[in-house]
């Protein structure tokens, strides 16, 4: 075969392309389901899990999962609400990780990405835990950075779930305690 002929080389590997496609598909499904997010609340604890999963599965598009956890902490067991919301939210954050694993240039060129990447390279899973625990609208960038540096997916998931569970337990209890304020 002559030089320069043959199969064209893809700019990313097939696995990375599938990872990016899955992240985009999950984000689109989450956006479509977000219009029905209030309906999930009627399913109690399963609804808490689904709402949190859907709300966190979007990349760079915020959805109202935070408010639902606060509100449902008033009527359901706040500890269980926090655990299920944290678990769902942590799993949902895998979409950002998958996008980063695929190395999508649209985000990797930003200053915020470079800051998160530098911090993750230095501190790893503890940094993910902290960023998941604090209310952080830019957490998707941290997930993308974790994927981009090829952090082990299970380390990422454990750190995210633990951070989110603690955050949502506190949030659900604040929802319960707020009943006396109204």
C-alpha positions as CSV (number, residue, x, y, z in Angstrom):
1,X,0.0,0.0,0.0
2,X,1.4,3.4,-0.9
3,X,2.4,5.8,1.8
4,X,-0.4,8.1,3.0
5,X,-3.2,5.7,1.9
6,X,-5.2,3.3,4.0
7,X,-7.5,3.9,6.9
8,X,-7.6,7.5,8.1
9,X,-6.5,7.9,11.7
10,X,-9.2,9.1,14.1
11,X,-8.3,12.1,16.3
12,X,-9.4,10.0,19.3
13,X,-9.6,6.3,20.0
14,X,-12.8,4.4,19.5
15,X,-13.1,3.8,23.2
16,X,-12.7,7.6,23.9
17,X,-15.3,8.3,21.1
18,X,-17.7,5.9,22.7
19,X,-17.1,7.4,26.1
20,X,-17.8,10.9,24.8
21,X,-20.9,9.8,22.9
22,X,-22.2,8.1,26.0
23,X,-21.7,11.2,28.1
24,X,-23.5,13.4,25.5
25,X,-26.3,10.9,25.2
26,X,-26.8,10.7,28.9
27,X,-26.8,14.5,29.2
28,X,-29.4,14.7,26.5
29,X,-31.6,12.1,28.2
30,X,-31.2,13.9,31.5
31,X,-32.3,17.2,29.9
32,X,-35.3,15.6,28.4
33,X,-36.3,14.0,31.7
34,X,-35.7,17.2,33.7
35,X,-39.1,18.5,32.5
36,X,-40.7,15.7,34.5
37,X,-38.4,15.9,37.5
38,X,-41.2,16.9,40.0
39,X,-43.1,13.8,39.1
40,X,-40.3,11.6,40.4
41,X,-40.8,13.0,43.9
42,X,-44.0,11.0,44.2
43,X,-41.9,7.9,44.2
44,X,-40.4,8.7,47.6
45,X,-36.9,7.4,48.1
46,X,-36.6,5.9,44.6
47,X,-37.6,9.4,43.3
48,X,-34.8,11.0,45.4
49,X,-32.3,8.7,43.8
50,X,-33.6,9.3,40.3
51,X,-33.9,13.1,40.7
52,X,-30.3,13.3,41.9
53,X,-29.0,10.9,39.2
54,X,-30.7,12.9,36.5
55,X,-29.7,16.3,37.9
56,X,-26.1,15.3,38.1
57,X,-25.9,13.5,34.7
58,X,-25.9,16.7,32.7
59,X,-22.6,18.3,31.8
60,X,-22.4,22.0,32.5
61,X,-26.2,22.4,32.6
62,X,-27.5,22.8,36.2
63,X,-30.8,21.0,37.1
64,X,-32.8,21.5,40.4
65,X,-31.8,18.3,42.3
66,X,-30.5,20.4,45.2
67,X,-33.9,22.0,45.9
68,X,-35.7,18.6,45.8
69,X,-33.3,17.1,48.4
70,X,-34.0,20.1,50.7
71,X,-37.7,19.8,50.3
72,X,-37.9,16.0,50.6
73,X,-35.8,16.1,53.7
74,X,-38.9,17.7,55.4
75,X,-41.2,14.7,54.6
76,X,-39.0,11.7,54.3
77,X,-36.2,10.4,56.6
78,X,-33.4,13.0,56.0
79,X,-30.6,10.5,56.5
80,X,-32.0,8.2,53.8
81,X,-32.7,11.1,51.5
82,X,-29.1,12.2,51.8
83,X,-27.7,8.8,51.2
84,X,-29.8,8.0,48.2
85,X,-29.4,11.5,46.8
86,X,-25.6,11.3,47.2
87,X,-25.5,7.9,45.6
88,X,-27.6,9.0,42.6
89,X,-25.7,12.2,42.2
90,X,-22.4,10.5,42.4
91,X,-23.3,8.0,39.7
92,X,-24.7,10.8,37.6
93,X,-21.3,12.6,37.8
94,X,-19.7,9.8,35.8
95,X,-20.9,11.6,32.6
96,X,-18.4,14.4,33.2
97,X,-15.7,11.9,34.0
98,X,-16.5,10.0,30.7
99,X,-16.3,13.2,28.7
100,X,-12.9,14.0,30.3
101,X,-11.7,10.5,29.7
102,X,-12.4,11.1,26.0
103,X,-10.3,14.3,26.2
104,X,-12.8,16.7,24.7
105,X,-10.9,19.9,23.7
106,X,-13.9,22.3,24.2
107,X,-13.3,22.2,28.0
108,X,-9.7,21.1,28.3
109,X,-8.5,24.5,27.0
110,X,-10.1,26.6,29.8
111,X,-8.3,28.1,32.7
112,X,-10.7,26.5,35.2
113,X,-10.0,23.0,33.7
114,X,-6.3,23.5,34.0
115,X,-6.7,24.6,37.6
116,X,-8.8,21.5,38.4
117,X,-6.4,19.2,36.6
118,X,-3.4,20.6,38.5
119,X,-5.2,20.1,41.8
120,X,-6.3,16.6,40.9
121,X,-2.8,15.6,39.8
122,X,-1.5,16.7,43.1
123,X,-4.3,15.7,45.5
124,X,-6.3,13.0,43.6
125,X,-9.4,11.5,45.2
126,X,-9.4,13.7,48.4
127,X,-9.7,16.7,46.1
128,X,-12.7,15.1,44.3
129,X,-14.3,14.3,47.7
130,X,-13.9,17.9,48.9
131,X,-15.2,19.4,45.6
132,X,-18.2,17.0,45.7
133,X,-18.9,17.9,49.3
134,X,-19.0,21.7,48.9
135,X,-21.7,23.3,46.8
136,X,-19.7,23.7,43.6
137,X,-21.3,24.7,40.3
138,X,-18.1,23.9,38.5
139,X,-17.9,20.3,39.7
140,X,-18.4,19.0,36.2
141,X,-15.0,20.5,35.3
142,X,-13.4,18.5,38.1
143,X,-15.1,15.4,36.8
144,X,-13.8,16.1,33.3
145,X,-10.4,16.8,34.7
146,X,-10.4,13.5,36.6
147,X,-11.3,11.6,33.4
148,X,-8.7,13.5,31.5
149,X,-5.9,12.5,33.9
150,X,-7.2,8.9,33.7
151,X,-8.0,8.7,37.4
152,X,-9.3,5.3,38.1
153,X,-13.1,5.4,37.6
154,X,-13.8,3.6,40.9
155,X,-11.7,6.0,42.9
156,X,-13.5,8.9,41.3
157,X,-16.9,7.3,42.0
158,X,-16.1,6.5,45.6
159,X,-14.8,10.0,46.3
160,X,-17.8,11.7,44.6
161,X,-20.4,9.5,46.3
162,X,-18.9,10.0,49.8
163,X,-18.7,13.8,49.3
164,X,-22.2,14.0,47.9
165,X,-23.7,11.7,50.5
166,X,-22.3,13.9,53.3
167,X,-23.5,17.1,51.6
168,X,-27.0,15.8,50.9
169,X,-27.4,14.4,54.4
170,X,-26.7,17.9,55.7
171,X,-29.0,19.5,53.1
172,X,-31.8,17.1,53.9
173,X,-31.5,17.8,57.6
174,X,-31.5,21.6,56.9
175,X,-34.7,20.9,55.0
176,X,-36.2,19.2,58.1
177,X,-35.0,21.8,60.5
178,X,-36.4,24.6,58.3
179,X,-39.9,23.5,59.1
180,X,-39.7,25.4,62.3
181,X,-38.6,28.6,60.5
182,X,-41.8,28.9,58.4
